[in-house]
Amino acid sequence: MLRVDYMSSNALVSVIIPAYNAEKFIGRALDSVIKQTWPSVEIVIIDDGSSDNTAAVCREYMSRHDHIRYIRKQNGGVSSARNEGIKAASGCYICFLDSDDTYEPDFIRTLVSKVTQDDRDFAYCLFRKIHSDGHITQSVCYDNTDTVITDFLNFDYFDICCLMLKKEFLDKNNLFFDSSMVVGEDVLFILECLNKGAFSYIKEYLYNYIYHSESLMNKKWKKADYISDLDAWKKILSYIAETYNKPDKSSVFSKVRAKVLSLQIQFMWNMLATGLYPDLKSYIKDFSYHKSDFTLIRKPGKNKFRLNIVLSGNIFVWRIARKFLTKKKNIIPAG
C-alpha cells in the first residue's frame, strides 16, 4: 500500500457539498471553494434528489472547472449525502461545506497546515453567522481544549463544517454519519471524532454560516420534529454511556442528559400550549428525570415551574396555564 504524503503541498483535499434544491445558493458556495489558496482541491457535489435547477447550475460550473464532480442520488437526507461524498472522495483530506454557506479563502490551507504541523487526525476552526439583515455574530473562542466536548455542546463554538479530517482517519475508524437520524447526526459524528482522534484547534473564523428565510433554523417545528430531536439526543446519550471513553465522561454524560431534560420540558410545555392534552397525558406516564440536571440547564427556575405545572396532570391547571402563561410561539402546528 502506498503511503499517503499528508505533508505535501499537493495533498488533495476533497470538499463534500451535499445539495438539495440549492439552485439559489450553491454558486456562491462553489465560488468560495474555487477561490481557495490551497492548490490541490476536488469538489464533490452530492445532489440529494433536487427537483429544481441545482443540476444545471452544477453542470455550468463543471464546464468551466475540471476539478468539480457531480453525483446525483435518490433523496435520503444530508447524512446519506455526506456519506456518499466520503465514499466518493479521492483526497487525503475531507471537509464539508453546506450548499448555502461559504469558506474564507484560507480555510483549506490553514486547517491542512495545522493538521500536518501538529500531526493530528483532524483540526477545526471557528465560524461566523451572517444573518439575513446583514449583521454578523461570531462563535465563542474557547481557550481550554481539555473541555472541548462540554464547550462544543454549548453550540456556540464550532460545527461539522469547521472540520478538516484525514481520510485515513475516517477509513480506519469506519466513521460515517448515522443516516437513520433526522437531526443530531452531525453532533454524534463530531463526538465520535473527538472520542477516537487526536485534534488541533485554529482560533480563526474561517467558515461562514449564511442564514436566510429558507434556513432550517427558521422552520416551525411540528410534533414529529420534536420527537425526532429527542430520539437523536437519546441516541447521543447512549453513545456516551456505552462507547465514549475520555476522562470527562461523567461531565459530558450529565450535560447531554440535562440537554434531553430541557428538550423534554420544552416539548411538554408546547403540547400544553397547543391543547394536546391526551398526548401530554400519555407522554408524562413514561417521563422521568434527575433533579440534579436542573443545575446544568438554562433558566432552571422557569423550567422547574413549567415542569411542575405539566406534572400536576390536572387538566384545569393546564387550561389556566395555557390561557395565561403560554405564548403564540409555543403552539405546535398541525401535521
Legacy VTK file of the C-alpha trace (Angstrom):
# vtk DataFile Version 3.0
C-alpha trace
ASCII
DATASET POLYDATA
POINTS 335 float
0.000 0.000 0.000
1.338 3.429 -0.925
1.975 5.789 1.955
-0.088 8.981 1.746
2.058 12.106 1.946
-0.062 14.347 4.150
2.784 16.844 4.385
2.881 17.549 0.661
1.657 20.936 -0.543
-0.027 18.975 -3.325
-2.047 16.750 -0.983
-5.539 16.582 -2.461
-8.417 17.926 -0.365
-11.961 16.718 -1.089
-14.670 19.275 -0.327
-18.012 17.484 0.024
-21.085 19.600 -0.679
-24.490 17.966 -0.079
-27.112 19.811 -2.107
-30.888 19.707 -2.141
-32.815 22.301 -4.145
-29.848 24.621 -3.817
-30.004 26.490 -7.132
-30.184 29.904 -5.414
-27.092 29.476 -3.252
-24.762 26.741 -4.466
-22.935 29.018 -6.918
-21.799 31.192 -4.019
-20.584 28.121 -2.118
-18.699 26.821 -5.157
-17.075 30.206 -5.755
-15.715 30.184 -2.207
-14.034 26.820 -2.839
-12.704 27.840 -6.254
-11.059 30.860 -4.608
-9.180 28.747 -2.042
-5.447 29.411 -1.763
-4.658 25.682 -1.431
-3.516 24.370 -4.841
-4.994 20.862 -4.876
-8.753 20.608 -4.354
-11.581 18.458 -5.688
-15.191 19.478 -5.162
-17.629 16.582 -4.729
-21.248 17.703 -5.057
-23.824 15.163 -3.892
-27.219 16.152 -5.274
-29.736 14.586 -2.901
-32.562 14.319 -5.433
-33.129 18.022 -6.122
-36.256 18.975 -8.073
-35.071 22.484 -9.027
-32.201 23.627 -11.277
-29.374 22.587 -8.953
-28.064 20.130 -11.558
-27.970 22.798 -14.263
-26.040 25.206 -12.044
-23.539 22.484 -11.149
-23.044 21.417 -14.757
-22.391 25.006 -15.788
-19.639 25.221 -13.167
-18.268 21.846 -14.285
-17.970 23.144 -17.828
-15.542 25.793 -16.548
-13.755 23.894 -13.769
-12.439 20.375 -14.243
-11.945 19.694 -10.527
-15.702 19.556 -9.809
-17.510 16.201 -9.630
-21.296 15.929 -9.582
-23.107 12.862 -8.241
-26.882 12.610 -8.156
-28.678 10.236 -5.797
-32.184 9.486 -4.609
-33.285 11.777 -1.789
-32.163 10.347 1.525
-31.176 13.319 3.671
-27.994 15.202 4.382
-26.337 12.317 6.257
-26.678 9.880 3.386
-25.425 12.588 1.008
-22.338 13.248 3.125
-21.702 9.503 3.371
-21.815 9.200 -0.413
-19.325 12.037 -0.571
-16.957 10.314 1.865
-17.084 7.125 -0.216
-16.504 9.004 -3.480
-13.744 11.292 -2.200
-10.270 10.850 -3.683
-8.455 13.257 -1.375
-6.056 12.762 1.514
-8.254 15.179 3.457
-12.006 15.620 3.688
-14.065 18.655 4.694
-17.719 19.593 4.360
-19.463 22.676 3.036
-23.211 23.295 3.174
-24.578 24.472 -0.143
-25.764 27.828 1.226
-22.577 28.686 3.160
-19.030 29.784 2.272
-15.383 29.307 3.204
-12.901 32.078 3.797
-10.133 31.905 1.118
-7.555 30.394 3.520
-9.899 27.839 5.095
-8.261 24.802 3.492
-4.652 25.993 3.641
-4.862 26.991 7.310
-6.515 23.792 8.519
-4.412 21.397 6.428
-1.266 23.167 7.577
-2.358 22.804 11.213
-3.111 19.089 10.855
0.257 18.407 9.231
2.226 20.680 11.558
0.793 19.045 14.696
0.495 15.536 13.163
-3.173 15.215 14.113
-6.148 13.316 12.715
-8.203 16.473 12.234
-8.399 20.154 13.043
-11.259 22.588 13.490
-11.763 26.338 13.278
-14.366 28.883 14.377
-17.322 30.256 12.401
-19.266 33.419 11.685
-23.043 33.664 11.397
-24.138 36.075 8.690
-27.777 36.916 9.340
-30.393 37.892 6.769
-30.386 41.506 7.964
-26.623 41.699 7.365
-25.355 41.693 10.931
-22.620 39.222 11.856
-22.087 37.232 15.030
-19.108 35.039 15.835
-18.757 31.729 17.608
-17.124 31.724 21.028
-13.339 31.398 21.076
-12.807 28.934 23.917
-9.261 28.511 25.206
-9.170 25.185 27.032
-9.273 22.181 24.702
-9.418 19.880 27.741
-13.117 20.781 27.921
-13.673 20.717 24.163
-16.735 18.443 24.261
-18.619 20.201 27.044
-17.823 23.518 25.331
-18.893 22.125 21.944
-22.226 21.110 23.463
-22.980 24.790 24.076
-23.393 25.026 20.259
-21.599 28.344 20.050
-18.085 27.021 19.324
-17.605 25.029 16.080
-19.638 22.702 13.879
-19.260 19.899 11.355
-18.274 22.209 8.507
-15.435 23.671 10.590
-13.519 20.373 10.479
-10.644 19.209 8.255
-10.184 15.449 8.571
-7.661 12.949 7.286
-9.433 10.451 5.038
-7.235 7.728 6.525
-8.622 8.519 9.996
-12.214 8.166 8.787
-11.440 4.910 6.953
-9.524 3.373 9.863
-12.375 4.048 12.297
-15.178 3.421 9.785
-16.627 6.834 10.576
-19.809 7.780 8.752
-22.914 9.790 9.580
-25.876 7.922 11.068
-28.393 8.239 8.232
-31.215 6.955 10.463
-31.074 10.219 12.427
-33.201 13.079 11.089
-31.338 15.609 13.265
-28.284 15.473 15.510
-26.244 13.262 13.198
-23.515 15.893 12.931
-23.276 16.111 16.747
-22.827 12.340 17.020
-20.240 12.345 14.211
-18.203 15.079 15.918
-18.378 13.258 19.263
-17.073 10.109 17.571
-14.215 12.066 16.008
-13.293 13.686 19.324
-13.507 10.326 21.087
-11.331 8.437 18.616
-8.935 11.006 17.181
-6.206 13.498 18.018
-7.096 17.059 17.045
-5.829 20.610 16.761
-7.690 23.911 17.066
-7.313 27.056 14.965
-8.630 30.209 16.643
-9.620 31.794 13.352
-13.053 32.458 11.850
-12.798 30.604 8.546
-16.358 29.326 7.975
-19.444 31.435 7.219
-22.946 30.215 8.073
-25.320 32.282 5.983
-28.867 32.397 7.312
-31.852 33.184 5.090
-35.612 32.725 5.093
-35.296 29.121 3.863
-32.785 28.083 6.537
-33.791 25.160 8.741
-33.465 27.389 11.815
-36.484 29.360 10.583
-38.657 26.274 10.273
-41.645 25.975 12.638
-41.352 22.586 14.325
-44.177 20.068 14.229
-44.731 17.313 16.772
-42.716 14.813 14.741
-39.747 17.205 14.698
-39.663 17.382 18.496
-39.816 13.596 18.721
-37.001 13.204 16.169
-34.850 15.682 18.074
-35.418 13.885 21.371
-34.707 10.492 19.786
-31.443 11.864 18.412
-30.292 13.183 21.767
-31.218 9.939 23.498
-29.068 8.096 20.947
-26.210 10.517 21.640
-26.666 9.895 25.375
-26.475 6.139 24.779
-23.283 6.567 22.750
-21.637 8.459 25.600
-22.762 5.864 28.165
-21.668 2.856 26.118
-18.729 3.992 23.943
-17.247 7.315 24.998
-14.032 6.672 26.959
-12.440 10.020 27.797
-11.717 11.190 31.393
-14.553 13.733 31.239
-17.175 11.054 30.503
-19.204 11.812 33.630
-19.477 15.553 32.976
-20.268 15.028 29.284
-22.949 12.469 30.131
-24.529 14.821 32.673
-24.550 17.701 30.201
-26.250 15.656 27.483
-28.776 14.231 29.941
-29.588 17.795 31.002
-29.998 18.706 27.323
-32.540 15.889 26.957
-34.441 17.148 30.023
-34.512 20.694 28.633
-35.892 19.463 25.310
-38.499 17.315 27.050
-39.746 20.243 29.135
-39.956 22.420 26.031
-41.881 19.730 24.150
-44.308 19.099 27.010
-44.889 22.816 27.557
-45.581 23.323 23.867
-48.031 20.403 23.848
-49.789 22.107 26.746
-49.795 25.425 24.859
-51.328 23.699 21.832
-54.021 21.954 23.843
-52.731 18.469 23.082
-53.870 17.199 26.475
-54.325 13.480 25.602
-50.848 13.398 24.040
-49.378 15.164 27.048
-51.122 12.780 29.460
-49.644 9.846 27.574
-46.164 11.374 27.452
-45.837 12.092 31.176
-46.681 8.483 32.063
-43.211 7.405 30.938
-41.382 10.600 31.842
-38.652 10.616 34.489
-35.718 12.871 35.276
-32.828 13.552 37.651
-33.241 16.653 39.832
-29.502 17.343 39.613
-29.871 18.016 35.872
-31.552 21.338 36.631
-28.178 22.737 37.669
-26.984 22.324 34.072
-29.903 23.752 32.094
-30.630 27.354 31.270
-33.263 29.180 33.300
-33.689 26.354 35.838
-36.319 28.230 37.867
-38.530 28.819 34.838
-38.159 25.221 33.697
-38.926 23.818 37.167
-42.066 25.951 37.308
-43.239 24.714 33.905
-42.429 21.104 34.733
-44.413 21.257 37.983
-47.455 22.527 36.085
-47.111 19.784 33.473
-46.578 17.002 36.006
-49.620 18.087 38.006
-51.602 16.195 35.389
-54.539 18.480 36.190
-56.477 19.497 33.073
-57.946 22.532 34.846
-54.455 23.753 35.811
-53.260 23.094 32.254
-56.098 25.179 30.796
-55.356 28.092 33.132
-51.650 27.883 32.275
-52.435 27.692 28.567
-54.585 30.821 28.750
-52.316 32.992 30.884
-48.764 31.621 30.680
-48.142 30.367 27.158
-47.381 32.361 24.024
-48.210 32.013 20.357
-44.654 30.859 19.613
-45.248 27.814 21.869
-48.013 26.451 19.653
-47.114 23.329 17.636
-48.560 23.483 14.092
-50.713 20.610 12.912
-49.304 17.915 10.690
LINES 1 336
335 0 1 2 3 4 5 6 7 8 9 10 11 12 13 14 15 16 17 18 19 20 21 22 23 24 25 26 27 28 29 30 31 32 33 34 35 36 37 38 39 40 41 42 43 44 45 46 47 48 49 50 51 52 53 54 55 56 57 58 59 60 61 62 63 64 65 66 67 68 69 70 71 72 73 74 75 76 77 78 79 80 81 82 83 84 85 86 87 88 89 90 91 92 93 94 95 96 97 98 99 100 101 102 103 104 105 106 107 108 109 110 111 112 113 114 115 116 117 118 119 120 121 122 123 124 125 126 127 128 129 130 131 132 133 134 135 136 137 138 139 140 141 142 143 144 145 146 147 148 149 150 151 152 153 154 155 156 157 158 159 160 161 162 163 164 165 166 167 168 169 170 171 172 173 174 175 176 177 178 179 180 181 182 183 184 185 186 187 188 189 190 191 192 193 194 195 196 197 198 199 200 201 202 203 204 205 206 207 208 209 210 211 212 213 214 215 216 217 218 219 220 221 222 223 224 225 226 227 228 229 230 231 232 233 234 235 236 237 238 239 240 241 242 243 244 245 246 247 248 249 250 251 252 253 254 255 256 257 258 259 260 261 262 263 264 265 266 267 268 269 270 271 272 273 274 275 276 277 278 279 280 281 282 283 284 285 286 287 288 289 290 291 292 293 294 295 296 297 298 299 300 301 302 303 304 305 306 307 308 309 310 311 312 313 314 315 316 317 318 319 320 321 322 323 324 325 326 327 328 329 330 331 332 333 334
